[in-house]
Each structure stands twice: as C-alpha cells, then as structure tokens.
Amino acid sequence: MCQIRVWCWRLRWFLGIVGAAAFLVMATWLRQLPYSSEPILYAYLQIVGSLLCFTYAANALVRFRGTHDRLTLILAFGFVLSGAIETAATFNFYDILASSNFSQMHVPMAWMVSRTLLALVLIAALIVERRVPNSRDPGREIALALVVVVVVAYMTSVAFFGSTLDPIMHPRASVSRPADLLPAILFAIAAIGFGRRSRRHASPFDRVFCAALWMNVGCHVLATQSERLLDAPFTAAQLLKVGSYALVLGGALLDNARMFDQVRQLAVTDSLTGLSNYRTLINVMETETQRSRRTGRPFAILLLDLDGLKAINDEHGHLVGSRCICRLASVLRIHSRAMDTAARYGGDEFAVVLPEAGEEAAVSVSRRICERLAKDGEFPHVTVSVGAAVFPRDGETIDELFDVADRALYGMKRQPDGIRALARIAACL
C-alpha cells in the first residue's frame, strides 16, 4: 500500500511537471501570434469577473452566517475589494488606450494591485486560520476579518502607489512582464497552502478552490509573455482569471447545496440511529391519515420500546446501551418495507408507520422485528415490547392512535416477566 502511494505521488509530480512545461510552451506560442482583441472584450471580461467576485462574496457571507467560518469571511471581503478595484479599472483602461504608445507599455496598476491584494488576502486567511484561536462571537470574527483585509490592502497600496515601482513591459526580453511574477508566486504559495489544507479537510470545495488558485498562477504566467495590451497572452490571461472566478463560485454553490442537504437530513433524521425523527413521524402520519380517508384503506402504527435499557446502562455502560438502541434501529431499517417509515421519537422508543396495512400486517411485522432482534447474535441479549393500532379501527386522530398503541405496549410491559416472555414468544410464532 505504501509503495502504491509513493508511485501515485511520483506520477502526480511527473504529470504536474509535464503539464507545466506544456503550459509554458503554449504561453510562448501565444506570444508569437499576431492577435489583438477588441477593447470591448476586455471590458466584458472585467465586468463579468467583477460580478463573479461580488456574487461569490455574497455567497460566502451567507455561508459565514451559518458556519461562522472565518476563512470564508476573509475571502469574502478580499473578493469584494478585488472586484471593486477591477470595476474601477474598466473605466481607466480606455484612458490608457487613448494615451500615447509609451503609456500602453506599462502594466495597468489596477491589475497589479487587485491581483496582488487577492493573493495576499488568501495567504493571510490561511495564517489567521492556523495561528489565531477561534472566537464564538461572530462580531469579533467580522472585526478580525476586516482588520486583516484592511491591513493587507494598505500594505499593497503602499507597495505599489507609495513607491517608485513602475511595472513596464519589455517586448524583447524572454519575460516581457516580470512584474507579474510577483502575484504568480503569491498565488502559488496560496495554492500550496490550500492544497495542504484540503488534505486535512477533504472538502470538494477545497479541492476546487485549490484548482482555481493554480489557474490564477497560470494566468500570471501567461501575462508574463504579454508584449502589449490586448495581445494574445494578455487576453488568454484575462480568460483564465475569469474562468477561475467562475470555478470558485460554482464550487461554492455546489458546496452550499451539499450543506443545505445535510441540514435538511439533520432536520428530519435522528442523529444516533439515522431513522426519521419525531417531526417526520408526525408528518408521515398526517399524510397517511389523509390518504386513508380518501382511499378507504387502513394503515397501522407500531410503537416499540426496548426492555430493561436502564439495567443495561447500569451494568454495561451507556455506550452499550446506545449500541442496543442502534441494534433495534438497524432491524427496523433493514426488515421494514420500502414504503414503511421507521422513526425514533424518544430515548428507547420507536415507531413504525405501515401504509395500507391492517391488523394482520401489523402482527406480521411485529413478529419479524422480534425474530430479527432475538437472532442478531450480539451481547447483551435485548428484547422489545410492541403495541399496535390500526386506522380507523382504533382511532381517527393521531393522538387516539398513539394512545391505543401506547396502552397496548405498556400493557405488555406491566405483565410479569414469565408471562411477558410467553406472550412475546407467542407473538413471534
């Protein structure tokens, strides 16, 4: 197994190196193309990229409200700031095109600021997540995220606007835009950090996000080969950047859908047994009551209660007692019909709703449950008391059905052990 992992690791590195080499060859090839895109395409790409940034930020804020994940919050603020800068850059770009050819040989400052800022925010988010203790107060998390983003934005602005840095294109050099190496390195650091993080969390969104970061690295590698504004490497870099934003947003939406599905499952199922909970049980019984009144066909409900669970807890411990509850839940899940609904509505109290079933079907299901639980082969041996009620014979409301089934169940429990054992054996014959 270890040897297989080593070979897989070597194969990934080999494929990565081959892919990087092929990407560099493609970037060099794009540089040779006599291509020049329309300014309107650049404007559209900037607008779409900004909208994707703002949409992801809104989605991340919704996610933070439900999870209080500080990393998501910091990323939301970072994408908002980056999107705002790129929006402003759209209007400034036409001024650059209308100026002299010498001005067009300069890398747009808004491009450098927004991209470097986003990369630094990503790195800062990883550092904060690992180094700063979590807080249970959402207000403190928001304040911390704002402080991190403001500090990173201030440092980036000072580095580019408060210094003599002037990113210029060098058409004859092998790397015509060396300034883009800085964000490329920063995005690579962030991609490596998120890659290590995804190994711990193993979330699909984390893997998608890591792939999007490597797309941003490729974006700036392409940009290093750009000799003039709107040429082929410049346009390809813009497309790759917008594609990375779309990938991040799509991954976030799919991850939110997964989380919403998990929340929905938690809302309708019991956390220990995986069976339906009391709310689902009542909803199913209301549905069956209405259908039975409409079709004239009866349905049955079984109430089940483990015998002697308190004694098992006292003698063997609560973990064994919980295991006994799960044993009964497993029997109910496996040996009920597909149309039946098994639910846990109390500590050791269960219910099974049997659609279109009368007294005979209720007895048959009770017998099967008793047999399977008695033969599960686990220790300690457990038994179950069962009470049944049939709609509309035993009642026309949910409360009446519960009352009849509950009285039948506790009528069995109140019998002496010997008589109760004989009654249970007779029920299972």
C-alpha positions in Angstrom: 0.0 0.0 0.0 2.8 2.4 0.8 4.5 1.6 -2.4 1.3 2.4 -4.3 1.1 5.7 -2.6 4.7 6.5 -3.5 4.1 5.7 -7.1 0.9 7.8 -7.2 2.8 10.7 -5.6 5.6 10.3 -8.2 3.0 10.1 -11.0 1.3 13.3 -9.8 4.6 15.1 -9.8 5.5 13.8 -13.2 2.2 14.9 -14.7 2.4 18.2 -13.0 5.9 18.9 -14.4 4.7 17.8 -17.9 1.6 20.0 -17.6 3.7 23.0 -16.5 6.1 22.5 -19.4 3.3 22.2 -21.9 1.7 25.4 -20.5 4.9 27.3 -20.8 5.2 26.2 -24.5 1.7 27.3 -25.1 2.4 30.7 -23.5 5.4 31.2 -25.7 3.4 30.2 -28.8 0.6 32.7 -27.9 3.3 35.4 -27.7 4.1 34.8 -31.4 0.5 35.2 -32.6 -0.3 38.5 -34.4 -3.5 38.8 -32.4 -5.1 41.9 -30.9 -8.5 41.7 -29.2 -11.2 44.4 -29.1 -11.3 46.7 -26.1 -14.9 45.8 -25.6 -13.9 42.1 -25.0 -11.6 43.3 -22.2 -14.4 45.4 -20.7 -16.8 42.5 -20.8 -14.3 40.2 -19.1 -13.7 42.8 -16.4 -17.4 43.3 -15.8 -18.0 39.5 -15.7 -15.1 39.0 -13.4 -16.2 41.7 -11.0 -19.8 40.3 -10.9 -18.4 36.8 -10.2 -16.3 38.3 -7.3 -19.3 40.1 -5.8 -21.5 37.0 -6.2 -19.0 34.8 -4.5 -18.6 37.3 -1.7 -22.4 37.4 -1.1 -22.5 33.6 -1.1 -19.5 33.5 1.3 -21.3 35.9 3.7 -24.3 33.6 3.7 -22.1 30.7 4.4 -20.4 32.5 7.2 -23.7 33.3 8.8 -24.4 29.6 9.1 -21.0 28.2 9.8 -19.0 31.1 11.4 -16.1 30.1 9.2 -13.5 32.9 9.5 -11.6 31.9 6.4 -14.7 32.2 4.3 -15.4 35.6 5.7 -11.9 36.9 5.0 -12.2 35.6 1.4 -15.5 37.3 1.0 -14.0 40.7 2.0 -11.0 40.1 -0.2 -13.1 39.3 -3.3 -15.3 42.3 -2.7 -12.2 44.6 -2.6 -10.6 42.9 -5.7 -13.9 43.1 -7.6 -14.3 46.8 -6.8 -10.7 47.6 -8.0 -11.3 45.6 -11.2 -14.6 47.5 -11.8 -12.8 50.8 -11.4 -10.0 49.6 -13.7 -12.6 49.0 -16.5 -13.2 52.8 -16.9 -9.5 53.6 -16.5 -8.5 51.2 -19.3 -10.0 53.3 -22.0 -7.9 56.3 -20.9 -4.8 54.1 -21.2 -5.7 53.1 -24.7 -6.4 56.7 -25.7 -2.9 57.8 -24.4 0.5 57.5 -26.1 2.1 54.2 -27.1 4.6 54.7 -24.3 1.8 54.6 -21.7 0.4 51.4 -23.2 3.8 49.7 -22.5 3.0 49.9 -18.8 1.2 47.2 -16.9 -2.1 48.6 -15.7 -1.6 49.4 -12.0 -5.1 48.3 -11.1 -4.3 44.8 -12.5 -1.3 44.6 -10.3 -3.0 45.9 -7.2 -6.1 43.8 -7.4 -4.3 40.6 -8.2 -1.6 41.0 -5.6 -4.1 42.1 -3.0 -6.3 39.0 -3.6 -3.3 36.7 -3.4 -2.1 38.3 -0.1 -5.6 38.0 1.4 -5.6 34.3 0.6 -2.2 33.8 2.3 -3.3 35.9 5.3 -6.5 33.9 5.6 -4.5 30.7 5.9 -2.2 32.2 8.5 -5.1 33.6 10.6 -6.9 30.2 10.4 -3.9 28.4 11.8 -2.4 30.9 14.2 -5.3 32.8 15.7 -7.7 31.0 18.1 -11.3 30.8 17.0 -13.9 33.0 18.7 -17.5 32.1 19.3 -18.6 35.7 18.8 -19.4 36.4 15.1 -18.9 40.1 15.8 -15.2 39.5 16.7 -14.7 37.3 13.7 -16.1 40.0 11.4 -13.9 42.6 13.1 -10.8 40.3 12.7 -11.6 39.7 9.0 -12.0 43.4 8.4 -8.7 44.2 10.1 -6.8 41.5 8.1 -8.2 42.7 4.8 -7.6 46.4 5.6 -4.0 45.8 6.7 -3.3 43.7 3.5 -5.0 46.4 1.3 -3.0 49.2 3.0 0.3 47.3 2.6 -0.4 46.5 -1.0 -1.4 50.1 -1.8 1.8 51.5 -0.2 3.9 49.0 -2.1 2.6 50.0 -5.5 1.4 53.6 -5.1 3.8 54.8 -2.4 7.0 53.6 -4.0 8.9 54.0 -7.3 7.7 50.7 -8.6 6.7 51.1 -12.3 5.8 47.8 -14.0 6.9 48.2 -17.6 6.7 45.7 -20.5 9.9 44.6 -22.1 9.0 43.2 -25.5 12.4 41.8 -26.4 13.0 40.1 -23.1 12.2 36.4 -22.5 9.9 37.6 -19.7 8.3 40.7 -21.1 6.2 41.5 -17.9 8.4 40.5 -14.9 6.1 42.3 -12.5 3.5 39.5 -13.0 5.9 37.1 -11.4 5.1 38.5 -8.0 1.4 37.6 -8.0 2.2 34.3 -9.7 4.5 33.4 -6.8 2.0 34.6 -4.2 -0.9 32.6 -5.8 1.4 29.5 -6.0 2.1 29.9 -2.2 -1.6 30.2 -1.6 -2.3 27.2 -3.8 0.2 25.0 -1.9 -1.3 26.2 1.4 -4.8 25.4 0.4 -3.7 22.1 -1.1 -2.3 21.0 2.3 -5.4 22.3 4.0 -7.6 20.2 1.6 -5.7 17.1 2.7 -6.9 17.7 6.2 -10.5 18.8 5.4 -11.0 16.8 2.2 -13.9 19.0 1.1 -14.8 19.1 -2.6 -14.9 22.9 -2.5 -11.4 23.0 -1.1 -10.1 20.9 -4.0 -12.0 23.1 -6.5 -10.7 26.2 -4.8 -7.1 24.9 -5.0 -7.5 24.2 -8.7 -8.8 27.8 -9.2 -5.7 29.1 -7.4 -3.4 27.2 -9.8 -5.5 28.7 -12.7 -4.5 32.1 -11.3 -0.9 31.1 -11.2 -1.2 30.1 -14.9 -3.0 33.4 -15.5 0.0 35.4 -14.4 2.5 33.1 -16.2 0.6 33.9 -19.4 0.7 37.6 -18.5 4.5 37.5 -18.3 4.6 36.8 -22.0 2.4 39.8 -22.9 4.2 42.4 -25.0 1.4 44.8 -25.4 -2.1 45.4 -24.1 -4.9 43.3 -25.7 -2.4 40.8 -27.3 -3.0 37.0 -27.2 -1.2 36.2 -23.9 -3.0 39.2 -22.3 -6.4 38.1 -23.5 -5.7 34.5 -22.5 -4.7 35.6 -19.0 -8.0 37.5 -18.7 -10.0 34.5 -19.8 -8.2 32.2 -17.3 -8.7 34.7 -14.5 -12.5 34.9 -15.2 -12.6 31.1 -15.5 -11.0 30.8 -12.1 -13.6 33.1 -10.6 -16.4 31.1 -12.2 -14.9 27.8 -10.9 -14.7 29.2 -7.3 -18.3 30.4 -7.5 -19.6 27.2 -9.0 -17.7 25.1 -6.3 -19.1 27.4 -3.6 -22.7 27.0 -4.8 -22.4 23.2 -5.1 -20.9 23.0 -1.6 -23.7 25.2 -0.2 -26.2 22.8 -1.8 -24.4 19.9 -0.2 -24.5 21.7 3.2 -28.2 22.5 2.8 -28.9 18.9 2.0 -27.0 17.8 5.2 -29.0 20.4 7.2 -32.2 19.0 5.8 -31.2 15.5 6.6 -30.4 16.5 10.2 -33.7 18.2 10.5 -35.7 15.1 9.6 -33.5 12.3 10.9 -32.3 11.1 14.3 -28.6 11.7 14.8 -27.8 8.5 16.6 -29.8 5.9 14.6 -30.3 7.6 11.2 -34.0 6.9 11.4 -36.7 9.5 11.0 -37.3 11.8 13.9 -40.5 12.8 15.7 -41.3 15.6 13.3 -41.0 13.4 10.3 -43.1 10.7 12.1 -46.0 13.2 12.7 -45.8 14.4 9.1 -46.0 10.9 7.7 -48.9 10.0 10.0 -50.8 13.1 8.9 -50.2 12.2 5.3 -51.3 8.6 5.8 -54.4 9.7 7.7 -55.5 12.0 4.8 -54.8 9.3 2.2 -56.6 6.6 4.2 -59.7 8.9 4.5 -59.5 9.5 0.7 -59.0 5.8 -0.4 -60.7 4.0 2.4 -57.6 1.8 3.0 -56.3 1.4 6.6 -52.8 1.9 7.9 -51.2 0.7 11.1 -48.7 2.1 13.5 -46.4 0.1 15.8 -44.8 1.5 18.9 -41.7 -0.3 20.2 -39.8 0.1 23.4 -36.6 -1.7 24.5 -37.0 -3.8 27.6 -34.6 -3.2 30.5 -32.4 -0.5 28.9 -31.8 1.2 32.2 -30.5 -2.1 33.7 -28.2 -2.5 30.6 -26.9 1.1 31.1 -26.2 0.5 34.8 -24.5 -2.9 34.2 -22.6 -2.4 30.9 -22.4 1.4 30.5 -24.2 3.9 28.3 -22.2 3.1 25.2 -23.5 -0.4 25.2 -27.0 1.0 25.9 -26.7 3.2 22.8 -25.5 0.2 20.8 -28.6 -1.6 21.8 -30.7 1.3 20.5 -28.8 1.2 17.3 -29.3 -2.6 17.0 -33.1 -2.2 17.1 -32.9 0.7 14.7 -30.9 -1.5 12.3 -33.5 -4.2 12.5 -36.3 -1.6 11.7 -34.3 -0.1 8.8 -33.4 -3.4 7.2 -36.5 -5.5 7.7 -39.3 -2.9 7.1 -40.9 -2.5 3.7 -39.6 0.3 1.5 -42.9 2.1 1.9 -42.8 1.9 5.7 -41.4 4.7 7.9 -39.4 3.8 10.9 -38.7 6.6 13.4 -37.1 7.2 16.8 -39.2 9.6 18.9 -37.8 9.1 22.3 -34.8 7.6 24.2 -35.5 4.0 23.6 -38.9 4.5 22.0 -39.5 3.8 18.3 -42.4 3.8 15.9 -43.1 2.2 12.5 -45.8 3.5 10.2 -47.2 0.8 7.9 -49.2 2.3 5.0 -52.1 0.3 3.6 -51.7 -2.3 6.4 -54.3 -3.8 8.7 -54.1 -5.9 11.9 -52.7 -8.9 10.1 -49.8 -7.0 8.5 -49.0 -5.3 11.8 -48.8 -8.7 13.6 -46.5 -10.0 10.8 -44.2 -7.0 11.0 -44.1 -7.2 14.8 -43.2 -10.9 14.6 -40.4 -10.2 12.1 -38.9 -7.5 14.3 -39.0 -9.7 17.4 -37.3 -12.6 15.5 -34.6 -10.5 13.9 -33.7 -8.7 17.2 -33.6 -12.0 19.1 -31.3 -13.5 16.4 -28.9 -10.6 15.9 -26.2 -12.6 17.8 -24.9 -9.6 19.8 -24.4 -9.2 23.5 -26.2 -8.4 25.7 -29.4 -10.0 24.6 -32.2 -7.5 24.3 -36.0 -7.8 23.8 -38.6 -5.3 22.7 -42.2 -4.7 23.7 -44.6 -3.8 20.9 -48.0 -2.1 20.7 -50.1 -1.6 17.6 -53.0 0.5 16.4 -54.9 0.5 13.2 -56.6 3.5 11.5 -59.5 4.0 11.6 -60.5 1.0 13.7 -58.6 2.1 16.8 -58.9 5.9 16.3 -59.4 8.6 13.7 -56.7 11.0 15.0 -53.0 10.7 15.6 -53.4 11.2 19.4 -56.0 8.4 19.5 -53.7 6.0 17.6 -50.8 6.8 19.8 -52.9 6.3 22.9 -54.2 2.9 21.8 -50.7 1.7 20.7 -49.1 3.1 23.9 -51.6 1.3 26.2 -51.0 -1.9 24.3 -47.3 -1.6 24.7 -47.3 -0.8 28.3 -49.9 -3.4 29.0 -47.2 -5.9 27.8 -44.5 -4.3 29.9 -46.6 -4.4 33.1 -47.0 -8.2 32.8 -44.7 -10.4 34.9 -41.5 -11.4 33.2 -42.6 -15.0 32.7 -46.0 -14.2 31.3 -44.5 -11.4 29.1 -41.9 -13.8 27.8 -44.6 -16.3 26.9 -46.7 -13.6 25.2 -43.6 -12.4 23.2 -42.9 -16.0 22.1 -46.5 -16.4 21.1 -46.4 -13.2 19.1 -43.3 -14.4 17.3 -44.8 -17.7 16.3 
